[in-house]
Amino acid sequence: AQSVTQPDIHITVSEGASLELRCNYSYGATPYLFWYVQSPGQGLQLLLKYFSGDTLVQGIKGFEAEFKRSQSSFNLRKPSVHWSDAAEYFCAVAGASGTYKYIFGTGTRLKVLA
Amino acid sequence: DAGVIQSPRHEVTEMGQEVTLRCKPISGHDYLFWYRQTMMRGLELLIYFNNNVPIDDSGMPEDRFSAKMPNASFSTLKIQPSEPRDSAVYFCASTLGGGAGTQYFGPGTRLLVL
């Protein structure tokens, strides 16, 4: 079955600390992978996406993610977190073979301590 | 571009009433998606359209839910009759080309059914 797992429901980090949010997927075909961010009361905004090629992708707001096929993972990282990064982060997978249905993870809520 | 527009932003209604949620996708986008977000179930795809035609409605929970897209710039999601368990945030998203295309989300409609 196709699925996306975000094992951390909540993460708290201090401002300036590094961040890694985990995402594991189960998908039969070659996946397209995405990270979205949702600020309180807002819709989802795309941070970055991976389709093919370089497995380290850069996104907006200083985020990056690395695709590791052997581990079925697509973890999101940021070297230094800012207070404005506090939000909920969603990993998603879509099929590269023509299906347009995203499968979202359950999200990780990030809290940033001043 | 104004982005994806949803109305109303908030809706409070009583059980049994009809609820209509509205969405205006980004101009030129040919795919439109309706999602529901709840604490218990996360973000679920309800239905999506391509060129105004419903492609996959397998996520629509019950016959009480219906969606239409009469033209390229307007879609509705209707719940009739509404029930308290329909309380959720409903998002509309649009994309060009589907699949690998970035889905742009609206701000959502927060629905409370009493």
Interface residues (C-beta under 8 A of the other chain):
Chain A: Y32 F34 Y36 G41 Q42 G43 L44 Q45 L46 K49 F51 F90 A94 G95 A96 G98 T99 Y100 K101 Y102 F104 G105 T106 G107
Chain B: V4 Y31 F33 G42 L43 L45 Y48 N50 I55 D56 F91 A93 T95 G98 G99 A100 T102 Q103 Y104 F105 G106 P107 G108
